[in-house]
Amino acid sequence: MNNWIIQGIGFIGLGFLVLAFQQNNRKKILFLILAGQIIFLGHFILLGAWTAVAMNIVGAVRTLIFSYKEQNKWANKPYWPFFFIACFIVFGALTWQGWYSILPIIAMSIETIGLWMKNPKFIRIINIFPHPPWFTYNLIIGSWPGIATEILIFGSVLVGIWRFDVNKETKKYSNR
């Protein structure tokens, strides 16, 4: 398949992921992350980046289950984050393509902790940390939308923290 088409599919996923952290509603954040993960799944399949494929499959299931956390007791069980982190490790080992395969495993494990949180502020703060490992992995495998996504999401998370967390606190103290 044409490399431009493969990269274009990834750029569509990028759009969903960047929009995710500009939301101040957990359900909307998770829905947009899920959409981005599904699109990136196709992008990584076409690149032959099997560790990223596995991480996005497990990640999409995780995001879907976590989106039901507040409505369904079965989705709010405290073992879910541990289960998904174990899945990332196992599937990462099964799709191992070299030392760089550890990077998305680390990133998705950190992201799992963040997405388990209820408070959008904590989701944003913890989601600063998965982007450097994903950036490095995408650089190695040649995913230009992946590289751009990590830069833009990192920036989007920082903007979201500023808009909803820091600036809100600054306004609260300046109105005294």
Secondary structure, DSSP 8 states (H G I E B T S, - for coil): --HHHHHHHHHHHHHHHHHHTT-SSHHHHHHHHHHHHHHHHHHHHHHT-HHHHHHHHHHHHHHHHHHTTTT-GGGG-TTHHHHHHHHHHHHHHHT--SGGGHHHHHHHHHHHHHHH-SSHHHHHHHTTTTHHHHHHHHHHHT-HHHHHHHHHHHHHHHHHHIIIIIHHHHHHHHT-
